[in-house]
Amino acid sequence: MYADPQDGNGGGTYSDNDVTDEFYWAAAELYLTTGEAPYLSDLTASPHHTSADVFGSTGFGWGSTAALGRLDLATVPSGLPAAERDRLRASVLAAADAYLTVQAGQAYGLPMPGHRGAYFWGANSNILNNMVVLATAFDISGAAKYRDGAVQGIDYILGRNALNQSYVTGWGEKSSQNQHSRIFANQADASLPHPPAGSIAGGANASLDDPFAKQLLDGCQPMFCYVDHIESYATNEVAINWNSALAWVASFLADQGAAGPAPATRCQVSYVVHGTWADGFTAQATVTNTGTTAIDGWSLRWAFLGGQKITQSWLADTTQAGATVTARNQSHNRRIEPGAAKTFGFNATTSGPNPSPGLFTLNGATCS
């Protein structure tokens, strides 16, 4: 049963006559959370699981959510076979490469096609979602080109565009101040507040889907089809799902620190579970130095999924904060020569799924 597409009471109808993508996304999240077989069956039976069209050129949005399932399946540790996870990761990298190709052809460096149809209602959100794919590709591969692509994309959002306009309230010398909102409506009613800092406007919309923009901007070139006025709901609206993408990208960029060159991969980690019982397991991790110089002092970090908690470790000093584990060398094994390896082990409790971690960092650099 679908919601009535004519019932716009309280807001837009946002009609959608295909919810297979939502069910795929839901199955992916439920499988990653529980590890239960029925959810795995549901997600692998979905056509979206193998579709090459999950990452469209103009990005994903509220009407096409399968990409969210794909991104999490590619990055969150789970019981998926290694070959299957590698296939999903390869699809993310391929999509990111396509966005980089598009970006290279854009004068203002946004990962979005330059044709008129790419400037639509809420397009800034889709641009940000394409940056999410680029950033995820960086997390998967460590290749700096993907991180740099995300940085170029946020430059467009923050003012490197044809209008010299930052679409984020409070960021930049000329930022959007009068987004369409019934709550933050100071332009229409001085007793009401301005939009808070960090609110993102929908952005340039070549279709001019509201009367105010149509009257003011008729005939505009696509990137110029924006006005910072509360009456222009089609170019200057705010939305939770748009801001969620901005928050995700902002967090990713903040994690990059000074944004220097990505550390070269110089390590490989083997993680093996040697024994399990009703509420626990024993595991062993081996760190191999694949670089050309010795590692003098090491700190290995990963995140568990499923509530695992280390209770005892040997040949490494371990600490755990929530899901994140840090294992540090002891005095006798601090140095790893090129081509050599160090191994440590631990016991841990678990009350549910026990997938192996999928990402390890050694002294801040991603290991293969």
C-alpha positions as CSV (number, residue, x, y, z in Angstrom):
1,M,0.0,0.0,0.0
2,Y,1.4,3.4,-1.0
3,A,0.6,6.8,0.5
4,D,-1.9,8.9,-1.4
5,P,0.2,11.0,-3.8
6,Q,-2.5,13.7,-3.7
7,D,-2.4,14.1,0.1
8,G,-0.1,17.0,0.7
9,N,-1.5,17.9,4.1
10,G,1.3,19.2,6.2
11,G,4.0,19.3,3.5
12,G,4.9,17.9,0.1
13,T,3.6,14.5,-1.0
14,Y,7.0,13.1,-2.0
15,S,5.3,10.3,-3.9
16,D,7.4,7.2,-4.7
17,N,5.9,4.2,-6.5
18,D,9.0,2.1,-6.1
19,V,10.1,1.2,-2.6
20,T,12.4,-1.7,-3.5
21,D,15.4,0.6,-2.8
22,E,14.1,1.4,0.7
23,F,13.6,-2.3,1.4
24,Y,17.1,-3.1,0.2
25,W,18.6,-0.4,2.4
26,A,16.6,-1.6,5.4
27,A,17.7,-5.2,4.8
28,A,21.3,-4.1,4.6
29,E,21.1,-2.2,7.9
30,L,19.3,-5.0,9.7
31,Y,21.8,-7.6,8.5
32,L,24.8,-5.4,9.5
33,T,23.2,-4.9,12.9
34,T,22.1,-8.5,13.6
35,G,24.0,-10.7,11.3
36,E,20.8,-12.8,10.9
37,A,20.4,-14.9,7.8
38,P,16.8,-13.8,6.7
39,Y,18.1,-10.2,6.2
40,L,21.1,-11.5,4.2
41,S,18.6,-13.4,2.0
42,D,16.5,-10.3,1.5
43,L,19.4,-8.1,0.6
44,T,21.1,-10.5,-1.8
45,A,17.7,-11.2,-3.5
46,S,17.2,-7.5,-4.2
47,P,18.0,-6.3,-7.8
48,H,19.8,-3.4,-6.2
49,H,22.4,-5.6,-4.7
50,T,24.1,-6.2,-8.1
51,S,22.7,-3.2,-10.0
52,A,25.3,-1.0,-11.8
53,D,22.9,1.9,-11.5
54,V,22.9,2.4,-7.8
55,F,25.2,5.5,-8.1
56,G,23.6,7.8,-10.7
57,S,25.5,10.6,-12.3
58,T,23.4,13.2,-10.5
59,G,23.6,11.5,-7.1
60,F,21.2,9.6,-4.9
61,G,18.5,11.2,-2.8
62,W,15.2,10.6,-0.9
63,G,13.7,8.8,-3.9
64,S,16.7,6.5,-4.5
65,T,18.2,5.2,-1.4
66,A,19.8,1.9,-2.5
67,A,23.2,3.6,-2.5
68,L,23.1,4.0,1.3
69,G,22.8,0.2,1.7
70,R,25.7,-0.3,-0.8
71,L,28.0,2.1,1.0
72,D,27.4,0.5,4.4
73,L,27.8,-3.0,3.1
74,A,31.1,-2.0,1.5
75,T,32.5,-0.4,4.7
76,V,30.9,-2.0,7.9
77,P,32.4,-5.3,9.0
78,S,30.0,-8.2,8.5
79,G,29.7,-11.8,7.7
80,L,29.6,-11.2,3.9
81,P,32.2,-13.4,2.0
82,A,35.4,-11.5,1.3
83,A,34.8,-11.7,-2.5
84,E,31.3,-10.2,-2.1
85,R,32.6,-7.3,0.0
86,D,35.4,-6.7,-2.5
87,R,32.8,-6.5,-5.3
88,L,30.8,-4.0,-3.4
89,R,33.9,-1.9,-2.6
90,A,34.9,-2.0,-6.3
91,S,31.5,-0.6,-7.2
92,V,32.1,2.3,-4.8
93,L,35.5,3.0,-6.3
94,A,34.1,2.8,-9.8
95,A,31.4,5.3,-8.9
96,A,33.9,7.6,-7.3
97,D,36.2,7.5,-10.4
98,A,33.2,8.4,-12.5
99,Y,32.5,11.4,-10.3
100,L,36.1,12.5,-10.5
101,T,35.9,12.4,-14.3
102,V,32.9,14.6,-14.2
103,Q,34.5,16.9,-11.7
104,A,37.6,17.4,-13.9
105,G,35.4,18.8,-16.6
106,Q,33.6,21.3,-14.4
107,A,35.0,24.8,-14.2
108,Y,34.1,25.1,-10.5
109,G,35.1,21.6,-9.6
110,L,31.8,20.1,-8.5
111,P,31.2,16.4,-8.9
112,M,28.0,16.9,-10.9
113,P,27.3,17.1,-14.6
114,G,27.1,20.6,-16.0
115,H,24.0,20.2,-18.1
116,R,20.8,22.1,-17.2
117,G,19.1,19.0,-15.9
118,A,21.7,18.6,-13.1
119,Y,20.5,21.9,-11.5
120,F,17.2,20.8,-9.9
121,W,15.3,21.3,-6.6
122,G,17.7,20.4,-3.8
123,A,20.7,19.7,-6.1
124,N,23.1,20.8,-3.4
125,S,22.1,17.7,-1.4
126,N,22.9,15.4,-4.3
127,I,26.2,17.1,-4.9
128,L,27.0,16.4,-1.2
129,N,25.9,12.8,-1.6
130,N,28.3,12.4,-4.5
131,M,31.0,13.7,-2.1
132,V,29.9,11.0,0.4
133,V,30.8,8.5,-2.3
134,L,34.1,10.1,-2.9
135,A,34.9,10.2,0.8
136,T,33.9,6.6,1.2
137,A,36.2,5.6,-1.6
138,F,39.0,7.4,0.2
139,D,38.2,5.5,3.4
140,I,38.2,2.2,1.4
141,S,41.4,2.8,-0.6
142,G,43.4,5.5,1.0
143,A,43.9,7.1,-2.4
144,A,44.3,10.9,-1.9
145,K,42.5,11.7,-5.2
146,Y,39.1,10.8,-3.6
147,R,39.7,12.9,-0.6
148,D,40.8,15.8,-2.8
149,G,37.7,15.4,-4.9
150,A,35.5,15.8,-1.8
151,V,37.5,18.9,-0.8
152,Q,36.9,20.4,-4.3
153,G,33.2,19.6,-4.0
154,I,32.8,21.4,-0.6
155,D,34.6,24.4,-2.1
156,Y,31.6,24.8,-4.5
157,I,29.1,24.6,-1.7
158,L,31.0,27.1,0.4
159,G,31.3,29.8,-2.3
160,R,33.6,28.8,-5.2
161,N,30.7,29.0,-7.7
162,A,29.4,31.4,-10.3
163,L,27.5,33.5,-7.7
164,N,30.3,33.7,-5.2
165,Q,27.7,32.3,-2.8
166,S,28.2,30.1,0.3
167,Y,25.1,28.0,0.6
168,V,25.8,27.3,4.2
169,T,24.5,29.9,6.7
170,G,27.3,31.5,8.8
171,W,30.2,30.2,6.6
172,G,31.8,32.7,4.3
173,E,31.6,36.4,3.7
174,K,28.5,36.0,1.6
175,S,26.3,33.1,2.9
176,S,22.7,32.2,2.6
177,Q,20.6,33.9,5.4
178,N,17.0,33.7,4.4
179,Q,16.2,30.1,3.7
180,H,12.6,29.1,3.2
181,S,11.3,27.9,6.6
182,R,8.2,28.4,8.7
183,I,10.4,28.3,11.9
184,F,13.5,30.3,10.9
185,A,11.5,33.0,9.1
186,N,13.1,36.2,10.3
187,Q,12.9,37.8,6.8
188,A,9.1,37.5,6.9
189,D,8.6,38.1,10.6
190,A,11.2,39.9,12.7
191,S,10.0,38.2,15.9
192,L,11.2,34.8,14.5
193,P,14.9,33.7,14.4
194,H,17.3,33.5,11.4
195,P,18.3,30.0,10.2
196,P,21.0,28.7,12.5
197,A,24.6,28.5,11.3
198,G,25.2,25.4,9.3
199,S,21.9,25.4,7.5
200,I,22.3,24.5,3.8
201,A,20.2,25.9,1.0
202,G,18.9,23.7,-1.8
203,G,20.9,25.7,-4.3
204,A,20.7,26.6,-8.0
205,N,17.6,25.2,-9.7
206,A,17.3,25.8,-13.4
207,S,13.6,24.7,-13.4
208,L,12.6,27.8,-11.3
209,D,9.8,25.8,-9.6
210,D,8.5,28.7,-7.5
211,P,6.8,31.9,-8.5
212,F,9.3,34.2,-6.8
213,A,12.3,32.7,-8.5
214,K,10.5,32.4,-11.8
215,Q,9.6,36.1,-11.8
216,L,13.1,37.3,-10.7
217,L,15.4,34.8,-12.6
218,D,13.6,33.8,-15.8
219,G,16.2,33.0,-18.4
220,C,19.0,32.5,-16.0
221,Q,22.0,30.2,-16.7
222,P,21.8,27.1,-14.5
223,M,24.4,28.0,-11.9
224,F,22.9,31.5,-11.6
225,C,19.4,30.2,-10.8
226,Y,19.4,30.9,-7.1
227,V,18.1,33.7,-4.9
228,D,18.5,34.1,-1.1
229,H,14.9,34.9,-0.3
230,I,12.5,33.2,2.0
231,E,9.8,33.1,-0.7
232,S,12.0,31.0,-3.1
233,Y,11.3,27.6,-1.7
234,A,12.6,25.9,-4.9
235,T,16.1,27.3,-4.6
236,N,16.4,28.3,-0.9
237,E,14.6,25.6,1.0
238,V,16.2,23.7,4.0
239,A,15.7,20.1,4.7
240,I,16.9,17.6,7.3
241,N,18.1,15.1,4.7
242,W,20.1,17.8,2.9
243,N,21.7,18.9,6.1
244,S,22.5,15.3,7.1
245,A,24.7,15.0,4.0
246,L,26.5,18.2,4.9
247,A,27.1,17.0,8.4
248,W,28.5,13.8,7.1
249,V,30.9,15.5,4.7
250,A,31.9,18.1,7.2
251,S,32.8,15.4,9.7
252,F,34.8,13.6,7.1
253,L,36.8,16.7,6.2
254,A,37.4,17.6,9.8
255,D,38.9,14.1,10.3
256,Q,41.5,15.0,7.6
257,G,43.3,17.5,9.8
258,A,45.9,19.5,7.9
259,A,45.0,17.5,4.7
260,G,48.5,16.5,3.9
261,P,49.4,13.6,1.6
262,A,47.7,10.4,2.5
263,P,50.1,8.2,4.5
264,A,51.5,5.4,2.3
265,T,50.2,1.9,3.0
266,R,53.1,0.1,4.8
267,C,51.3,-2.6,6.7
268,Q,49.1,-5.7,6.3
269,V,46.9,-7.2,9.0
270,S,45.7,-10.8,9.3
271,Y,42.9,-11.3,11.8
272,V,41.9,-14.8,12.7
273,V,39.3,-16.1,15.2
274,H,40.8,-19.3,16.7
275,G,38.0,-20.4,19.0
276,T,34.5,-19.5,20.1
277,W,32.1,-20.4,22.9
278,A,28.6,-19.3,23.9
279,D,29.5,-15.7,24.9
280,G,33.1,-15.2,23.8
281,F,36.0,-16.0,21.5
282,T,39.7,-16.0,21.1
283,A,41.3,-14.1,18.2
284,Q,44.8,-13.3,16.9
285,A,46.1,-10.4,14.9
286,T,49.3,-10.4,12.9
287,V,50.8,-7.0,11.8
288,T,53.3,-7.3,8.8
289,N,55.5,-4.4,7.8
290,T,55.2,-4.1,4.0
291,G,57.2,-0.9,3.8
292,T,60.9,-0.3,3.3
293,T,61.8,1.1,6.7
294,A,61.4,-0.3,10.2
295,I,58.4,0.6,12.3
296,D,59.7,1.6,15.7
297,G,56.7,1.6,18.0
298,W,53.2,0.7,16.8
299,S,49.6,1.3,17.6
300,L,47.0,-0.8,15.8
301,R,43.3,0.4,15.9
302,W,40.1,-1.1,14.7
303,A,36.4,-1.1,15.5
304,F,34.2,-4.0,16.5
305,L,30.7,-4.5,15.3
306,G,28.3,-6.4,17.5
307,G,29.2,-5.5,21.1
308,Q,32.5,-7.4,21.4
309,K,34.5,-6.5,24.5
310,I,38.2,-7.5,25.1
311,T,38.7,-9.1,28.5
312,Q,42.3,-10.2,28.2
313,S,45.2,-9.7,25.8
314,W,48.8,-10.9,25.4
315,L,51.8,-9.6,23.5
316,A,50.1,-6.2,23.2
317,D,48.5,-3.7,25.6
318,T,44.9,-3.1,24.6
319,T,42.4,-0.5,25.5
320,Q,38.8,-0.2,24.3
321,A,36.5,2.8,24.2
322,G,33.1,1.8,23.0
323,A,33.6,-0.3,19.8
324,T,37.1,1.1,19.1
325,V,40.1,-0.9,20.2
326,T,43.7,0.2,20.3
327,A,46.5,-2.4,20.6
328,R,50.0,-1.0,21.4
329,N,53.3,-2.7,21.3
330,Q,55.0,-3.9,24.5
331,S,58.7,-3.1,25.2
332,H,60.0,-6.4,23.6
333,N,58.1,-6.1,20.3
334,R,58.0,-2.4,19.5
335,R,60.2,-2.7,16.4
336,I,59.0,-4.4,13.2
337,E,61.6,-4.6,10.5
338,P,60.7,-4.5,6.8
339,G,59.1,-7.8,5.8
340,A,58.8,-8.9,9.4
341,A,55.6,-9.4,11.5
342,K,54.4,-9.2,15.1
343,T,51.5,-11.2,16.5
344,F,49.3,-10.7,19.5
345,G,46.1,-12.2,20.8
346,F,43.1,-11.6,23.0
347,N,40.0,-13.1,24.6
348,A,36.7,-11.2,24.2
349,T,33.1,-11.5,25.1
350,T,30.2,-11.2,22.6
351,S,26.5,-11.3,22.9
352,G,25.6,-11.4,19.2
353,P,27.2,-11.4,15.7
354,N,31.0,-11.6,15.7
355,P,32.1,-10.3,12.3
356,S,35.8,-9.7,11.7
357,P,36.9,-6.1,11.6
358,G,37.2,-4.7,8.1
359,L,39.5,-1.8,8.6
360,F,42.8,-1.5,10.6
361,T,45.0,1.5,10.9
362,L,48.6,1.3,12.1
363,N,50.0,4.6,13.6
364,G,47.1,6.4,11.8
365,A,47.7,4.8,8.3
366,T,45.3,2.4,6.7
367,C,46.6,-1.2,6.4
368,S,45.7,-3.6,3.6
